[in-house]
Amino acid sequence: MIAGSSWLGAVILINFVLIPVLPKLKENIRRDVFIHLFPALFKLASVLSATVVITGVIMIQYQTDGAWDLWNRGRWGTSIFWGGLLGVLLTFFHFFIESYLGKKIKKKAANNTESFTDIHLKIKIIPRIGLLVILLAFLFMIRASHGL
């Protein structure tokens, strides 16, 4: 629960604090944000998402006594399945695609091979999609926990 809430909080921080502030920063500060802060946040999101998935698997194993027939467990099972699937997909995104993008952004920012406006435009869309996916996963998990 703590890792999931922290993961959501990191995505909210990126979407509603960092991305809107970036165009207002001076060029050298913006470069430092791209070189140091974004890769660190990407790593944090990867660790938090992996923690959520691993603990989720352990909890499902415990609650189902090893029978992974979530489809036969009504709304709870289908909600856990879809929320978990979204979480796993987003975790793979964090570890593979976002890691690659973080290195690419860091390299471009360090070498000034692309303007920060272009980098900012590219980095705006990915966290928004991530926010949508993680909110959907949260809604599925809330539905499962409340039996809605």
VOKE-372776 format. One line per field, with one value per residue (C-alpha): residue in three letters; x, y, z. Coordinates in Angstrom, 3 decimals. Layout:
BEGIN
res <- c(ALA  ...)
X <- c(X  ...)
Y <- c(Y  ...)
Z <- c(Z  ...)
//
This chain:
BEGIN
res <- c(MET  ILE  ALA  GLY  SER  SER  TRP  LEU  GLY  ALA  VAL  ILE  LEU  ILE  ASN  PHE  VAL  LEU  ILE  PRO  VAL  LEU  PRO  LYS  LEU  LYS  GLU  ASN  ILE  ARG  ARG  ASP  VAL  PHE  ILE  HIS  LEU  PHE  PRO  ALA  LEU  PHE  LYS  LEU  ALA  SER  VAL  LEU  SER  ALA  THR  VAL  VAL  ILE  THR  GLY  VAL  ILE  MET  ILE  GLN  TYR  GLN  THR  ASP  GLY  ALA  TRP  ASP  LEU  TRP  ASN  ARG  GLY  ARG  TRP  GLY  THR  SER  ILE  PHE  TRP  GLY  GLY  LEU  LEU  GLY  VAL  LEU  LEU  THR  PHE  PHE  HIS  PHE  PHE  ILE  GLU  SER  TYR  LEU  GLY  LYS  LYS  ILE  LYS  LYS  LYS  ALA  ALA  ASN  ASN  THR  GLU  SER  PHE  THR  ASP  ILE  HIS  LEU  LYS  ILE  LYS  ILE  ILE  PRO  ARG  ILE  GLY  LEU  LEU  VAL  ILE  LEU  LEU  ALA  PHE  LEU  PHE  MET  ILE  ARG  ALA  SER  HIS  GLY  LEU)
X <- c(0.000  2.772  4.790  1.701  0.757  4.351  4.446  1.234  2.604  5.777  3.734  1.525  4.617  6.035  2.728  1.538  4.730  7.843  6.521  4.605  7.610  10.229  9.559  9.924  13.389  16.624  18.466  21.248  18.781  16.569  19.636  20.402  16.797  16.975  20.409  19.937  16.334  14.415  16.691  16.475  12.675  12.585  14.675  12.474  9.351  10.958  11.792  8.352  6.530  8.595  7.851  4.131  4.144  6.224  4.141  0.971  2.004  2.800  -0.569  -2.483  -0.575  -1.483  -5.151  -5.847  -3.836  -1.876  -4.926  -4.526  -8.037  -8.874  -11.578  -13.582  -13.540  -16.112  -15.592  -12.713  -10.762  -11.404  -10.539  -7.307  -6.479  -6.996  -5.393  -2.448  -2.057  -1.940  0.604  2.802  2.671  3.562  6.407  7.830  7.540  9.491  12.277  12.724  11.327  11.581  15.121  16.106  14.344  15.997  19.459  18.614  17.255  20.251  22.655  20.868  20.667  24.354  25.476  22.978  22.109  18.465  16.740  15.123  11.808  11.879  12.855  10.127  7.502  8.588  8.592  5.111  3.118  4.681  3.929  0.355  -0.230  1.466  -0.824  -3.884  -2.698  -1.750  -5.066  -6.945  -4.931  -5.718  -9.432  -9.433  -7.680  -10.085  -12.976  -11.489  -10.831  -14.327  -16.161  -17.792)
Y <- c(0.000  2.439  1.607  1.954  5.296  6.514  5.391  7.301  10.309  10.329  10.282  13.095  15.108  14.785  15.680  18.539  20.073  19.341  19.449  22.745  24.386  23.327  26.069  28.724  27.573  29.080  27.042  25.804  24.793  23.041  21.121  20.000  18.866  16.783  15.372  14.609  14.765  12.994  9.907  9.673  9.877  7.257  4.900  5.599  4.803  1.549  0.465  1.412  -0.324  -3.495  -3.435  -3.117  -6.004  -8.320  -7.679  -7.975  -11.410  -12.487  -11.224  -12.985  -16.195  -15.911  -14.994  -17.621  -20.434  -20.795  -21.155  -18.386  -18.760  -15.090  -15.252  -17.671  -15.335  -12.795  -9.041  -9.277  -11.609  -9.718  -6.404  -7.838  -9.321  -6.104  -3.848  -6.209  -6.499  -2.717  -2.544  -5.206  -3.512  -0.147  -1.779  -3.252  0.196  1.698  -0.848  -1.034  1.924  4.636  3.576  3.943  7.304  8.566  7.784  9.389  12.565  12.785  12.429  15.039  17.461  17.005  17.424  20.145  18.155  19.097  22.142  21.813  22.816  19.682  17.487  19.074  18.341  14.696  14.235  15.749  12.972  9.890  10.809  11.717  8.282  6.721  8.689  7.421  3.803  3.934  5.616  2.847  0.229  2.032  2.116  -1.617  -2.286  -0.013  -1.847  -5.164  -4.050  -2.631  -5.323  -2.797)
Z <- c(0.000  0.888  -2.241  -4.445  -2.923  -3.241  -6.859  -7.591  -5.705  -7.806  -11.012  -9.704  -8.725  -12.229  -13.921  -11.765  -10.365  -12.413  -15.968  -15.551  -13.839  -16.415  -19.007  -16.297  -15.200  -16.421  -19.044  -16.728  -13.990  -16.532  -17.779  -14.212  -13.747  -16.926  -16.129  -12.416  -11.221  -13.978  -14.092  -10.286  -10.401  -13.149  -10.970  -7.956  -9.974  -11.151  -7.600  -6.281  -9.137  -8.700  -4.970  -5.698  -8.174  -5.966  -2.847  -4.915  -6.159  -2.593  -1.346  -4.131  -3.423  0.260  -0.289  -2.932  -1.310  -4.526  -6.769  -9.311  -10.719  -10.326  -12.998  -10.829  -7.826  -8.976  -9.006  -6.569  -8.838  -12.061  -10.395  -8.999  -12.395  -14.398  -11.789  -11.481  -15.241  -15.593  -12.764  -14.345  -17.763  -16.252  -14.306  -17.511  -19.068  -16.146  -16.353  -20.091  -22.021  -19.378  -18.502  -22.160  -22.437  -19.250  -20.616  -23.945  -22.323  -20.005  -22.947  -25.053  -22.157  -21.311  -24.921  -25.837  -28.967  -28.713  -27.329  -23.932  -25.449  -27.614  -24.669  -22.556  -25.211  -25.380  -21.634  -21.171  -22.813  -21.184  -17.539  -18.482  -19.966  -16.936  -14.621  -16.462  -16.283  -12.602  -11.710  -13.517  -11.614  -8.341  -9.183  -9.882  -6.567  -4.681  -6.321  -5.210  -1.649  -1.161  -3.055  -5.367)
//
